[in-house]
Amino acid sequence: MKTHVMRLVVLPVFCLLTLAGGCVYDDLTSEMVVTEKICVTLDEYRESGTLGSAVVCDQIADRVYKLLDKHNSKVKDIKSIGVISGTYRAARPSQADHDWTITSEVTIKRQDNPAGPVTDGPETFVNLTSQSLRAAQGGPIYADLNSDGVGLIARALGDLLLGEDPRLIVTMEGGTIDPEPTPADPLSFSWRVCVTFQVVIEKHLNK
């Protein structure tokens, strides 16, 4: 989902007197505020133990560049970029005659080179405490984001503006499952995690 708004024209606006006594606007600018949502899906299947699925998110740079192209802008036109919200929901849970409750955490780490080292993280992005899978179906649930995970994404976005291509790994870590799965009663579900970020683009109206 994408949304955008145009803010009121902002300064600096310079009025230069011409020989004819007129007024020339030298640098008339405005700010376009655009939001973009990126989602990943973690697939879980457990017959025992705890959660531990992971998924790669390597589409951030591509999505930002496409967003800029759509608005005829360049990376240098970005005034700010950052996370504004996160959501999650469960899909396709096990067809059991009971609910499942999970306590876990969603973490993020950065590993730009799949064969290289982790360069940032892991950091906790969302804590899940006694989360009912049935309650998490349907519409997305807005998450209380952990500042450590948000900070990692912010650093990755900052490096993106410097020309890097950040690659993040999202993991559902450990925790507990109630009731505990068994081979006769396995737990199977998909966990959809979405992050909405906001981009403020400076537009030069007289160019």
Secondary structure by P-SEA (a helix, b strand, c coil): cbbbbbccccccbbbbbcccccccccccbbbbbbbbbbbbbbbbbbcbbbbbbbbbbcaaaaaaaaaaaaaccccccccccccccccccccccccccbbbbbbbbbbbbbbcccccccccccccccccccccccccccccccccccaaaaaaaaaaaaaaaabbbbbbbbbbcbbbbcccccccbbbbbbbbbbbbbbbbbbbbccc
